[in-house]
Amino acid sequence: MKRSVVITGLGTVNPLGNDIAAFWEGIHQGRSGVGPITRFDASAFDVRVAAEVKGFQPEKWIDPKAARKMALFTQYAVAATAPR
């Protein structure tokens, strides 16, 4: 038996943007999401660049109290799947 899958929406949280419009704009302009590491002191490492998510504000999609109980990657997933 084959199963059908229906995609009902599109969402993203990534280094080029935290919504579809910003993401597509970044792709069309040929921007890179790679830049200096800012989330921790990387001076002790050989590599000091990464593709970090920038400007993410979880309170736009998640209750602040609930966000404090979530890992950052979980906040990204919830925001990417939230209705717009």
Secondary structure per residue as TSV (DSSP state, phi and psi in degrees):
chain	resnum	aa	ss	phi	psi
A	1	M	-	360.0	129.3
A	2	K	-	-88.6	143.8
A	3	R	-	-105.4	142.6
A	4	S	-	-98.5	147.9
A	5	V	-	-124.2	134.0
A	6	V	-	-118.7	124.1
A	7	I	-	-94.2	118.8
A	8	T	-	-105.3	-0.2
A	9	G	-	-172.1	178.4
A	10	L	-	-143.5	133.0
A	11	G	-	-147.2	156.4
A	12	T	-	-156.4	148.1
A	13	V	-	-137.6	112.2
A	14	N	B	-154.4	175.1
A	15	P	T	-62.7	-17.8
A	16	L	T	-90.5	-17.6
A	17	G	B	169.9	157.8
A	18	N	S	-102.7	13.8
A	19	D	S	-151.0	167.5
A	20	I	H	-61.2	-43.7
A	21	A	H	-60.1	-47.7
A	22	A	H	-65.6	-39.2
A	23	F	H	-61.9	-50.6
A	24	W	H	-63.9	-39.3
A	25	E	H	-60.7	-44.4
A	26	G	H	-62.4	-40.7
A	27	I	H	-65.3	-47.4
A	28	H	H	-63.6	-31.5
A	29	Q	T	-85.7	-4.1
A	30	G	T	72.3	24.2
A	31	R	-	-73.3	156.0
A	32	S	-	-107.0	144.6
A	33	G	-	-89.6	1.1
A	34	V	-	-84.8	136.4
A	35	G	E	-162.9	-174.8
A	36	P	E	-60.6	143.7
A	37	I	-	-70.8	129.4
A	38	T	-	-120.7	-13.2
A	39	R	S	-81.0	-15.6
A	40	F	S	-157.6	167.7
A	41	D	-	-76.9	109.7
A	42	A	-	-98.8	10.3
A	43	S	T	-62.3	-23.3
A	44	A	T	-83.3	-3.3
A	45	F	S	-107.9	154.0
A	46	D	S	-68.3	-34.8
A	47	V	-	-101.8	130.4
A	48	R	-	-126.2	19.2
A	49	V	E	-124.5	152.8
A	50	A	E	-159.6	170.2
A	51	A	-	-102.0	77.9
A	52	E	-	-83.3	148.1
A	53	V	-	-73.5	128.9
A	54	K	-	-111.1	144.2
A	55	G	S	67.7	21.2
A	56	F	-	-74.6	127.3
A	57	Q	-	-123.0	97.8
A	58	P	G	-59.8	-28.3
A	59	E	G	-65.8	-12.8
A	60	K	G	-67.7	-28.1
A	61	W	T	-122.0	-22.1
A	62	I	S	-129.3	140.3
A	63	D	-	-57.0	130.7
A	64	P	H	-53.8	-37.4
A	65	K	H	-65.4	-42.1
A	66	A	H	-68.4	-38.1
A	67	A	H	-62.3	-35.7
A	68	R	H	-64.1	-23.0
A	69	K	T	-91.0	-3.0
A	70	M	S	-106.5	145.8
A	71	A	-	-68.2	156.4
A	72	L	H	-59.5	-41.1
A	73	F	H	-64.0	-31.0
A	74	T	H	-70.1	-39.6
A	75	Q	H	-60.0	-42.5
A	76	Y	H	-60.2	-44.7
A	77	A	H	-64.0	-43.7
A	78	V	H	-63.5	-44.5
A	79	A	H	-64.0	-40.4
A	80	A	H	-67.4	-27.5
A	81	T	H	-99.0	-3.0
A	82	A	S	-70.7	143.2
A	83	P	-	-62.2	143.1
A	84	R	-	-103.6	360.0
